[in-house]
Amino acid sequence: MRYLLSLSAIIFGAVLLVIAAGQRAILGGPANIEVQSETVKVAEYVVIPGEELAKINGKPHLSAGHNVGAIATGSLSDVTAWAAPYGYTKLVVDPESNRLTSETVAPAADEKPDPNFESSDLWRSYAGFDGSTAFESTIIADENEAAIVYSDTAEDKAATPIDLKWEQVRYTPWVGPFLTAGGFFLLLGIVLYIVFVDRDRRGLGPRRGRRGPLVGIRNMFKRKKPVNPRYSGGSAMQRVSKFTAVGVLSALALTGCSAELWPQRMEEKADVVSEALPPTVAEEQIARILKDISAVATAADEGLDAGGLEARFSGDALNQRRANYAIRNANADYNLRPPFITTERLGYELVQHTSTWPRSILMTVASSDTAPDPNATQTSDSAEDTSESVETAPQSASPSLALLLTQENAHAPFKVRNIVSLRGGQQMPAAAPADEGTALLDNETELLTVKPAELGGLYAAALVEGVESEAAANFETVEDVILTRGGAAWVAAENERTRDSQGKATFSVRAEQTGEPTAISTGTGGALVVLTVNELRTTAADDDSELPISDTIAAISDLEGAQRSITQIVAHQLLFYVPRVGSEEKILLLGSTSELVGASK
């Protein structure tokens, strides 16, 4: 009767294990759902919206045979905007018939821009295929995202159809319980069998010195003569039980903890659908863009190659370095050099949230006195969150930089339009996290203490009239190096320097804003405004004397010989924090970059 009990437990455990295996093999459903169509061929550009991929549950995989091409992913609006000038094929999934159909979207314009598929800043991810291996890729089924496939249609293999496959989560909720219960009863039966055999064997061994567990089993191994045949299966059974126990425990360890093998508590789904959109420029895009900007700037800075900058620089940032390179090529002793731009992000990033163009990003990065490693990509601990104010580098170190990046259209790269060296130790104002995005403000907005359109003119007036002027009263002038060293302060310093000189000269200054300012909301009140003010410093010779033209002036102008007067143009790229209307705070200059960019007579 005892052995019948152990045998029943073993049989019951084995039955439960068989049921678990059967449910996994038969009731688990297919491992993949495939959608194929011989009518959808690989065109030059094929767009697969995430909303189509989301029609079927699972992880989608794309296959396009041995084509030469590439696949990229990005936001749906970005992908369609990039592909619109060329026309494309849009894939449509029918989940009921598991069929894949297509819609042809005609080109939106007669003129097609030069394609930059591989280097576009719009892509979250990119993978190229040379045809030597199968064209396969995993895609994210996000309704706000999309994948775009490029294929070299000049290749004969371009007619291979596109196939989609969804990897399924095989939810078999009773496999775990049956597997666990089966293993328990199987092990219980084996243990009971061993205990019963031991009990029967205790009376067959010596009566003295028998202590400890499983005495009967241990006596079996001390016997020299064969035992009764009806017990001969005991040792074999033990060996089998050991292997069985190991197998069951291994199965439990490997599969028993998988979530799809256990019943899940049904949670109520919220009726409200989130309307949050993905960031205009994602984390991985910003890192890749900055890495390329750093590489381009480093190569140009080392070779004094202004032409090389044009791939990633524009506007005042390009003009500043172009003038600096020209002066240094003409005058080796000129010691004003722009710091190298590194890939180390300092955590303060404002990304414009928009689906149109142009687009802007304001970000802070570290600089270096030496050329950075082109392969290094560093991010500070606070790069994910700009809600806290960020302290810039101290004045003695290589300055922290604020870069204003602008993308003009879907096919243009993000270019550095302004570079500002931040004031040492200055706290940046609190701002919304980068992944929430922010907005550009209209330059005529009345939400700030001063309209962005009037800010440059107001600061230019303060520069010309001095720190004691009415215009300067709008600004926090403490440690403002532009107001304390330029403009009226420069005129006073030059007059003092030449007071005892034999040849007198007259000094004067004018200032004016150039270009349009960019006002970016911080999301917490107030705004950051980036603009450029040109300071025109004029030196006029008295009487009949003339001023010699130095190598520095000649390098950035068409002047030569000697002139009666010389006007030097110093460009100040400025970053201000402008408080919201009603605030008692003054406008704060967060940073500046100044460069001699031109001269005239």
C-alpha positions as CSV (number, residue, x, y, z in Angstrom):
1,M,0.0,0.0,0.0
2,R,2.9,2.3,0.8
3,Y,4.5,1.8,-2.6
4,L,1.1,2.3,-4.3
5,L,0.9,5.8,-2.6
6,S,4.4,6.8,-3.9
7,L,3.6,5.4,-7.4
8,S,0.3,7.3,-7.5
9,A,2.1,10.6,-6.7
10,I,4.7,9.9,-9.4
11,I,2.0,9.1,-12.0
12,F,-0.1,12.2,-11.0
13,G,3.0,14.4,-11.2
14,A,3.9,13.0,-14.6
15,V,0.3,13.6,-15.9
16,L,0.5,17.3,-14.8
17,L,3.8,17.7,-16.6
18,V,2.3,16.2,-19.7
19,I,-0.6,18.6,-19.5
20,A,1.7,21.5,-19.1
21,A,3.8,20.5,-22.1
22,G,0.6,19.9,-24.1
23,Q,-0.7,23.4,-23.4
24,R,2.6,25.0,-24.3
25,A,2.9,23.0,-27.5
26,I,-0.8,23.0,-28.7
27,L,-2.6,25.8,-27.0
28,G,0.2,28.4,-27.0
29,G,-0.7,29.6,-30.5
30,P,1.7,30.3,-33.4
31,A,5.1,31.8,-32.6
32,N,4.8,34.3,-35.4
33,I,2.0,35.9,-37.5
34,E,3.2,36.5,-41.1
35,V,1.8,39.0,-43.6
36,Q,2.9,38.5,-47.1
37,S,2.0,39.9,-50.5
38,E,3.4,39.3,-53.9
39,T,1.9,42.6,-55.2
40,V,3.8,44.9,-52.9
41,K,7.3,45.3,-54.3
42,V,10.2,47.2,-52.9
43,A,10.0,50.7,-54.4
44,E,12.6,53.3,-54.0
45,Y,11.0,54.5,-50.8
46,V,8.4,52.5,-48.8
47,V,6.8,54.0,-45.7
48,I,5.4,51.8,-43.0
49,P,3.4,53.8,-40.4
50,G,3.5,52.6,-36.9
51,E,-0.3,52.7,-36.7
52,E,-0.4,49.9,-39.4
53,L,2.1,47.8,-37.5
54,A,0.1,48.3,-34.3
55,K,-3.0,46.6,-35.9
56,I,-1.4,43.2,-35.0
57,N,-0.1,42.4,-31.6
58,G,3.5,41.4,-31.3
59,K,7.0,42.5,-32.2
60,P,7.1,43.3,-35.9
61,H,10.0,42.2,-38.2
62,L,10.5,43.3,-41.8
63,S,12.1,41.3,-44.5
64,A,13.0,42.5,-48.0
65,G,15.3,39.7,-49.3
66,H,18.8,40.5,-50.5
67,N,18.2,44.1,-51.5
68,V,20.7,46.9,-51.5
69,G,19.2,49.6,-49.4
70,A,18.5,50.8,-45.9
71,I,15.8,51.2,-43.3
72,A,15.4,54.1,-40.9
73,T,12.8,55.0,-38.2
74,G,11.5,58.3,-37.1
75,S,8.4,60.2,-36.1
76,L,5.5,59.7,-38.6
77,S,5.4,63.4,-39.5
78,D,9.2,63.5,-40.1
79,V,9.2,60.4,-42.2
80,T,6.4,61.5,-44.4
81,A,7.8,65.0,-44.7
82,W,11.2,63.7,-45.8
83,A,9.7,61.3,-48.4
84,A,7.0,63.7,-49.7
85,P,9.1,65.4,-52.5
86,Y,10.1,62.0,-54.0
87,G,6.8,60.1,-53.7
88,Y,6.6,56.8,-51.9
89,T,4.7,53.6,-51.3
90,K,2.6,53.4,-48.1
91,L,2.0,49.9,-46.7
92,V,-1.4,49.0,-45.3
93,V,-2.0,46.0,-43.1
94,D,-5.3,44.1,-43.1
95,P,-5.3,42.1,-39.8
96,E,-8.5,40.1,-40.7
97,S,-7.1,38.6,-43.9
98,N,-3.4,38.9,-42.9
99,R,-2.8,40.6,-46.2
100,L,-0.4,43.5,-47.0
101,T,-1.6,46.1,-49.5
102,S,-0.1,49.4,-50.7
103,E,-1.0,52.9,-51.5
104,T,1.0,55.1,-53.9
105,V,1.7,58.6,-52.8
106,A,2.7,60.9,-55.6
107,P,5.6,63.4,-55.3
108,A,4.5,66.6,-53.6
109,A,6.9,68.8,-55.7
110,D,8.4,68.9,-59.1
111,E,11.9,69.7,-57.8
112,K,13.4,67.0,-55.7
113,P,16.1,67.9,-53.2
114,D,19.3,65.9,-53.1
115,P,18.5,62.9,-51.0
116,N,20.5,62.5,-47.7
117,F,18.9,59.3,-46.5
118,E,21.9,58.0,-44.7
119,S,22.9,61.3,-43.0
120,S,19.5,62.7,-42.2
121,D,19.1,64.1,-38.7
122,L,15.4,63.0,-38.6
123,W,16.1,59.3,-38.0
124,R,15.9,57.7,-34.6
125,S,17.8,54.7,-36.0
126,Y,19.4,53.7,-39.3
127,A,20.7,50.5,-40.8
128,G,22.1,49.9,-44.2
129,F,22.2,46.6,-46.3
130,D,24.6,45.8,-49.1
131,G,22.7,42.8,-50.4
132,S,25.2,40.2,-49.1
133,T,22.9,39.4,-46.2
134,A,19.1,39.2,-45.9
135,F,17.4,42.6,-45.5
136,E,15.7,42.1,-42.1
137,S,15.0,44.5,-39.3
138,T,12.9,44.9,-36.2
139,I,10.5,47.8,-36.1
140,I,8.8,49.5,-33.2
141,A,5.0,49.5,-33.4
142,D,4.4,53.0,-32.1
143,E,1.4,54.9,-33.6
144,N,3.4,58.1,-33.7
145,E,6.4,56.5,-35.3
146,A,7.1,55.1,-38.8
147,A,9.7,53.2,-40.7
148,I,11.0,54.1,-44.1
149,V,12.7,51.6,-46.4
150,Y,15.1,52.7,-49.2
151,S,16.0,50.4,-52.0
152,D,18.4,50.9,-54.9
153,T,15.8,50.3,-57.7
154,A,18.6,50.1,-60.2
155,E,19.5,46.7,-58.8
156,D,17.8,43.6,-60.4
157,K,16.9,42.3,-56.9
158,A,14.8,45.3,-56.1
159,A,11.6,43.4,-57.2
160,T,11.7,41.3,-54.0
161,P,8.4,41.6,-52.1
162,I,8.3,43.1,-48.6
163,D,7.1,40.7,-45.9
164,L,6.1,41.5,-42.3
165,K,6.2,39.1,-39.4
166,W,5.0,39.7,-35.9
167,E,6.7,37.7,-33.1
168,Q,4.0,36.6,-30.7
169,V,4.0,36.3,-27.0
170,R,2.7,32.8,-26.4
171,Y,0.5,33.3,-23.4
172,T,-0.2,30.0,-21.7
173,P,-1.2,30.9,-18.2
174,W,-1.6,27.4,-16.7
175,V,1.7,26.0,-17.8
176,G,3.4,27.5,-14.8
177,P,1.0,26.1,-12.2
178,F,0.8,22.7,-13.9
179,L,4.6,22.5,-14.2
180,T,5.1,23.5,-10.6
181,A,2.5,21.1,-9.3
182,G,3.7,18.3,-11.5
183,G,7.3,18.7,-10.3
184,F,6.1,18.8,-6.7
185,F,4.1,15.5,-6.9
186,L,6.8,13.8,-8.9
187,L,9.5,14.7,-6.4
188,L,7.1,13.8,-3.5
189,G,6.5,10.3,-5.0
190,I,10.3,9.8,-5.4
191,V,10.9,10.9,-1.8
192,L,8.2,8.6,-0.5
193,Y,9.6,5.7,-2.5
194,I,13.0,6.2,-1.0
195,V,11.6,6.5,2.5
196,F,9.6,3.3,2.1
197,V,12.5,1.3,0.7
198,D,14.7,2.5,3.6
199,R,12.2,1.4,6.1
200,D,12.0,-2.2,4.6
201,R,15.8,-2.4,4.5
202,R,16.5,-1.5,8.1
203,G,15.7,-5.0,9.3
204,L,18.2,-6.7,6.9
205,G,21.4,-5.0,8.2
206,P,23.4,-5.4,11.4
207,R,21.6,-4.4,14.6
208,R,24.5,-2.5,16.1
209,G,26.0,0.8,15.0
210,R,23.0,1.8,12.9
211,R,22.5,5.5,13.3
212,G,21.8,8.5,11.0
213,P,19.3,8.9,8.2
214,L,18.5,6.3,5.6
215,V,20.3,3.5,7.4
216,G,18.5,0.9,5.3
217,I,19.7,2.4,2.1
218,R,23.2,2.7,3.3
219,N,23.2,-0.9,4.4
220,M,22.4,-1.9,0.8
221,F,25.8,-0.6,-0.4
222,K,27.7,-2.6,2.4
223,R,26.2,-6.0,1.4
224,K,28.4,-8.2,-0.7
225,K,25.8,-10.8,-1.7
226,P,22.9,-10.0,-4.0
227,V,19.7,-9.2,-2.3
228,N,16.3,-10.6,-3.0
229,P,15.3,-9.8,-6.5
230,R,12.2,-8.0,-5.4
231,Y,14.4,-5.3,-4.0
232,S,16.9,-5.2,-6.8
233,G,15.1,-2.4,-8.6
234,G,15.6,-0.1,-5.7
235,S,19.0,1.2,-6.6
236,A,18.0,1.6,-10.2
237,M,14.9,3.4,-9.2
238,Q,17.1,5.8,-7.1
239,R,19.4,6.5,-10.0
240,V,16.4,7.2,-12.2
241,S,14.9,9.4,-9.5
242,K,18.1,11.5,-9.3
243,F,18.1,12.2,-13.0
244,T,14.3,12.9,-12.9
245,A,14.7,15.3,-10.0
246,V,17.5,17.2,-11.7
247,G,15.5,17.4,-15.0
248,V,12.3,18.7,-13.2
249,L,14.3,21.3,-11.2
250,S,16.0,22.5,-14.3
251,A,12.7,22.9,-16.2
252,L,11.3,24.8,-13.3
253,A,14.3,27.1,-13.1
254,L,14.4,27.8,-16.8
255,T,10.7,28.2,-17.6
256,G,8.7,28.5,-14.4
257,C,9.5,32.2,-13.9
258,S,8.4,33.4,-17.4
259,A,5.4,35.8,-17.1
260,E,3.5,34.3,-20.0
261,L,3.4,30.9,-18.2
262,W,1.3,32.2,-15.3
263,P,-2.1,33.7,-14.9
264,Q,-2.1,37.5,-15.0
265,R,-4.3,39.8,-12.9
266,M,-6.5,41.7,-15.3
267,E,-6.1,45.4,-14.8
268,E,-8.6,47.9,-15.9
269,K,-7.5,50.0,-18.8
270,A,-7.9,53.7,-18.6
271,D,-10.6,55.1,-20.9
272,V,-8.5,58.2,-21.5
273,V,-6.0,57.9,-24.3
274,S,-2.8,59.7,-23.8
275,E,-2.3,62.5,-26.4
276,A,1.4,63.0,-25.5
277,L,3.6,63.0,-28.6
278,P,7.2,61.9,-28.8
279,P,9.8,64.6,-28.6
280,T,10.6,66.4,-31.9
281,V,14.2,65.4,-31.5
282,A,14.9,62.3,-29.4
283,E,17.8,61.6,-27.1
284,E,19.7,59.4,-29.5
285,Q,19.3,62.0,-32.3
286,I,20.7,64.8,-30.2
287,A,23.7,62.7,-29.2
288,R,24.4,61.9,-32.9
289,I,24.0,65.5,-34.0
290,L,26.3,66.8,-31.4
291,K,28.9,64.2,-32.2
292,D,28.9,65.2,-35.8
293,I,29.0,68.9,-34.9
294,S,32.0,68.4,-32.6
295,A,33.9,66.4,-35.3
296,V,33.2,69.0,-38.0
297,A,34.2,71.9,-35.7
298,T,37.3,70.2,-34.5
299,A,38.6,69.4,-38.0
300,A,37.9,73.0,-39.1
301,D,39.5,74.5,-36.0
302,E,42.7,72.5,-36.4
303,G,43.0,73.2,-40.1
304,L,41.6,76.7,-40.1
305,D,39.2,75.5,-42.8
306,A,36.1,77.7,-42.9
307,G,34.7,75.8,-45.9
308,G,34.6,72.6,-43.8
309,L,32.3,74.4,-41.3
310,E,29.4,74.9,-43.7
311,A,28.2,71.3,-43.2
312,R,27.2,72.1,-39.6
313,F,27.5,75.9,-39.1
314,S,25.5,78.9,-40.3
315,G,24.8,82.5,-39.5
316,D,26.8,84.3,-36.8
317,A,28.5,81.1,-35.5
318,L,29.9,80.5,-39.0
319,N,30.9,84.2,-39.5
320,Q,32.7,84.2,-36.1
321,R,34.9,81.3,-36.9
322,R,35.4,82.3,-40.5
323,A,36.7,85.7,-39.4
324,N,38.9,84.1,-36.7
325,Y,40.4,81.7,-39.2
326,A,41.2,84.5,-41.6
327,I,42.9,86.6,-38.9
328,R,45.0,83.6,-37.6
329,N,46.0,82.7,-41.2
330,A,47.3,86.2,-41.7
331,N,48.7,86.8,-38.2
332,A,50.2,83.8,-36.4
333,D,50.5,85.9,-33.2
334,Y,46.7,86.4,-32.9
335,N,45.9,84.5,-29.7
336,L,42.1,84.7,-29.6
337,R,41.0,81.2,-30.5
338,P,37.5,79.7,-30.1
339,P,37.3,76.8,-27.7
340,F,36.9,73.3,-29.1
341,I,33.3,72.0,-28.9
342,T,33.1,68.6,-27.1
343,T,30.4,66.0,-27.0
344,E,29.9,66.4,-23.3
345,R,26.4,67.6,-22.7
346,L,25.8,69.6,-19.5
347,G,22.1,68.8,-19.1
348,Y,20.4,72.0,-20.1
349,E,18.5,71.4,-23.3
350,L,15.4,73.1,-24.7
351,V,13.9,71.3,-27.7
352,Q,11.2,73.0,-29.7
353,H,8.1,70.8,-29.9
354,T,6.8,71.1,-33.4
355,S,6.1,69.0,-36.5
356,T,7.0,71.8,-38.9
357,W,10.1,73.7,-39.9
358,P,12.3,75.5,-39.1
359,R,13.2,73.8,-35.8
360,S,15.4,74.9,-33.0
361,I,17.4,73.4,-30.1
362,L,19.2,75.2,-27.4
363,M,21.7,73.0,-25.5
364,T,24.7,73.5,-23.2
365,V,27.9,71.6,-23.8
366,A,31.4,71.6,-22.4
367,S,34.4,73.0,-24.3
368,S,38.0,72.2,-24.3
369,D,41.4,73.9,-24.8
370,T,42.6,70.8,-26.7
371,A,41.0,68.9,-29.5
372,P,38.5,66.4,-28.2
373,D,38.4,62.7,-29.0
374,P,36.0,62.4,-32.0
375,N,34.7,59.0,-30.8
376,A,33.9,60.2,-27.3
377,T,30.3,60.7,-26.4
378,Q,29.6,62.0,-22.8
379,T,26.5,63.1,-21.1
380,S,26.2,64.6,-17.7
381,D,24.0,63.0,-15.1
382,S,21.4,65.7,-15.5
383,A,21.1,65.5,-19.3
384,E,17.7,63.9,-19.0
385,D,16.1,66.6,-17.0
386,T,16.5,70.4,-17.4
387,S,13.9,71.2,-14.7
388,E,16.7,72.1,-12.3
389,S,18.9,75.1,-12.9
390,V,22.4,74.1,-14.1
391,E,25.6,75.8,-13.0
392,T,28.1,76.5,-15.7
393,A,31.8,76.0,-15.6
394,P,33.9,78.4,-13.4
395,Q,35.6,81.3,-15.1
396,S,39.1,79.7,-14.9
397,A,38.1,76.6,-16.8
398,S,37.3,76.3,-20.5
399,P,33.9,77.9,-20.7
400,S,30.6,76.1,-20.9
401,L,28.9,76.8,-24.3
402,A,25.3,77.3,-25.2
403,L,24.6,76.2,-28.8
404,L,21.6,77.3,-30.8
405,L,20.9,74.7,-33.5
406,T,18.4,75.3,-36.3
407,Q,17.1,72.9,-38.9
408,E,15.6,74.8,-41.9
409,N,13.7,72.0,-43.5
410,A,13.2,68.2,-43.5
411,H,16.2,67.7,-45.7
412,A,18.6,70.1,-44.0
413,P,20.9,69.1,-41.1
414,F,20.8,70.9,-37.8
415,K,23.3,73.7,-38.0
416,V,24.9,75.7,-35.2
417,R,23.6,79.3,-35.7
418,N,24.9,80.8,-32.5
419,I,27.6,79.9,-30.0
420,V,27.7,81.7,-26.6
421,S,30.3,81.2,-23.9
422,L,28.3,81.1,-20.6
423,R,29.4,83.3,-17.7
424,G,31.4,81.3,-15.1
425,G,29.4,80.0,-12.2
426,Q,26.2,81.4,-13.6
427,Q,23.0,79.5,-12.8
428,M,20.8,78.8,-15.8
429,P,17.1,79.4,-15.2
430,A,14.9,76.4,-14.5
431,A,13.3,74.9,-17.6
432,A,10.9,72.1,-18.6
433,P,12.5,68.7,-19.3
434,A,13.9,68.2,-22.8
435,D,11.5,65.3,-23.5
436,E,8.5,67.5,-22.9
437,G,9.7,70.1,-25.4
438,T,9.2,73.8,-25.5
439,A,8.0,76.5,-27.9
440,L,9.5,79.4,-29.8
441,L,7.9,82.7,-28.8
442,D,6.8,85.4,-31.2
443,N,9.2,88.3,-31.2
444,E,6.3,90.7,-30.6
445,T,5.0,88.8,-27.6
446,E,4.0,90.9,-24.6
447,L,4.4,88.1,-22.1
448,L,7.9,89.2,-21.2
449,T,9.2,92.4,-19.6
450,V,10.7,93.4,-22.9
451,K,9.6,92.2,-26.4
452,P,12.3,90.0,-28.0
453,A,12.1,92.2,-31.1
454,E,13.1,95.3,-29.0
455,L,15.7,93.6,-26.7
456,G,18.7,93.9,-29.1
457,G,18.0,97.6,-29.7
458,L,17.7,98.3,-26.0
459,Y,21.0,96.5,-25.2
460,A,22.7,98.4,-28.1
461,A,21.6,101.7,-26.5
462,A,22.9,100.6,-23.1
463,L,26.2,99.6,-24.8
464,V,26.6,103.0,-26.5
465,E,25.3,105.1,-23.5
466,G,27.0,103.3,-20.7
467,V,26.1,101.4,-17.6
468,E,24.6,104.5,-15.9
469,S,22.1,105.1,-18.7
470,E,18.4,104.7,-18.6
471,A,18.6,101.8,-21.1
472,A,21.1,99.9,-19.0
473,A,18.7,100.1,-16.0
474,N,16.7,97.3,-17.6
475,F,19.7,94.9,-17.3
476,E,21.7,93.3,-14.5
477,T,25.0,95.0,-15.2
478,V,27.1,93.4,-12.5
479,E,29.9,91.3,-14.2
480,D,28.5,92.2,-17.6
481,V,31.8,92.2,-19.5
482,I,30.2,93.6,-22.7
483,L,28.8,96.7,-21.0
484,T,31.8,97.2,-18.7
485,R,34.5,96.8,-21.4
486,G,32.8,97.6,-24.7
487,G,30.8,100.5,-26.1
488,A,31.1,103.7,-24.0
489,A,33.6,101.9,-21.7
490,W,35.8,101.2,-24.7
491,V,35.7,104.9,-25.8
492,A,36.7,106.0,-22.3
493,A,39.5,103.5,-22.1
494,E,40.9,104.5,-25.5
495,N,40.8,108.2,-24.6
496,E,42.6,107.5,-21.4
497,R,45.2,105.4,-23.2
498,T,46.0,108.1,-25.8
499,R,45.7,111.1,-23.6
500,D,49.4,111.8,-23.6
501,S,50.1,110.7,-27.1
502,Q,51.4,113.3,-29.6
503,G,49.1,112.1,-32.4
504,K,45.6,112.6,-31.3
505,A,42.7,110.4,-32.5
506,T,39.0,110.5,-32.0
507,F,37.1,107.5,-30.8
508,S,33.4,106.8,-31.1
509,V,31.1,103.8,-31.1
510,R,27.7,102.7,-32.5
511,A,25.8,99.5,-32.0
512,E,22.9,97.8,-33.7
513,Q,21.1,94.4,-33.6
514,T,21.7,92.2,-36.7
515,G,19.3,89.5,-37.8
516,E,16.2,88.3,-36.0
517,P,16.3,87.2,-32.3
518,T,15.3,83.7,-31.2
519,A,13.1,83.6,-28.1
520,I,12.6,80.2,-26.5
521,S,10.2,79.6,-23.7
522,T,11.6,77.9,-20.6
523,G,8.2,76.4,-19.9
524,T,8.4,77.7,-16.3
525,G,7.9,81.4,-17.0
526,G,10.3,83.8,-18.8
527,A,12.3,83.0,-21.9
528,L,15.8,82.7,-23.2
529,V,16.6,85.1,-26.1
530,V,19.5,84.6,-28.4
531,L,20.6,87.6,-30.6
532,T,23.6,89.3,-32.1
533,V,24.6,93.0,-31.6
534,N,27.3,94.5,-33.8
535,E,29.5,97.1,-32.1
536,L,31.1,99.5,-34.6
537,R,34.2,101.0,-33.0
538,T,35.5,104.0,-35.1
539,T,39.0,105.4,-34.7
540,A,39.5,108.7,-36.7
541,A,42.9,110.3,-37.1
542,D,43.2,114.0,-36.2
543,D,44.7,116.7,-38.4
544,D,46.5,115.3,-41.4
545,S,47.7,112.0,-39.9
546,E,46.6,108.6,-41.1
547,L,46.1,105.2,-39.4
548,P,48.1,102.2,-40.6
549,I,46.2,99.0,-41.6
550,S,47.4,96.1,-39.5
551,D,47.5,92.5,-40.8
552,T,44.5,91.7,-38.6
553,I,42.4,94.4,-40.2
554,A,43.6,93.6,-43.7
555,A,42.6,89.9,-43.2
556,I,38.9,90.6,-42.7
557,S,38.5,93.6,-45.0
558,D,39.6,95.0,-48.3
559,L,41.5,97.9,-46.7
560,E,45.2,98.4,-47.3
561,G,47.9,101.1,-46.8
562,A,46.7,103.8,-44.4
563,Q,43.3,105.4,-43.8
564,R,42.0,108.5,-42.2
565,S,39.6,106.4,-40.2
566,I,38.9,102.8,-39.5
567,T,35.7,101.2,-38.2
568,Q,36.1,97.8,-36.6
569,I,33.0,95.6,-36.4
570,V,32.8,93.4,-33.3
571,A,30.0,90.9,-33.3
572,H,28.6,90.0,-29.8
573,Q,26.5,86.8,-29.8
574,L,24.4,87.2,-26.6
575,L,22.2,84.9,-24.5
576,F,19.7,86.7,-22.2
577,Y,17.1,85.5,-19.7
578,V,14.1,87.8,-19.9
579,P,11.6,87.5,-17.0
580,R,7.9,87.2,-17.6
581,V,5.8,90.4,-17.5
582,G,5.1,91.6,-14.0
583,S,8.4,90.3,-12.6
584,E,10.7,92.6,-10.7
585,E,13.8,90.8,-11.9
586,K,16.1,92.5,-14.4
587,I,17.1,91.1,-17.7
588,L,20.2,88.9,-17.2
589,L,23.0,88.3,-19.6
590,L,23.8,84.6,-19.3
591,G,26.7,84.5,-21.7
592,S,28.4,86.1,-24.7
593,T,30.9,85.5,-27.5
594,S,32.7,88.4,-29.1
595,E,34.7,88.4,-32.3
596,L,36.2,90.9,-34.6
597,V,34.4,90.1,-37.8
598,G,35.0,93.0,-40.2
599,A,36.4,96.5,-40.8
600,S,35.7,99.5,-43.1
601,K,37.0,103.0,-43.5
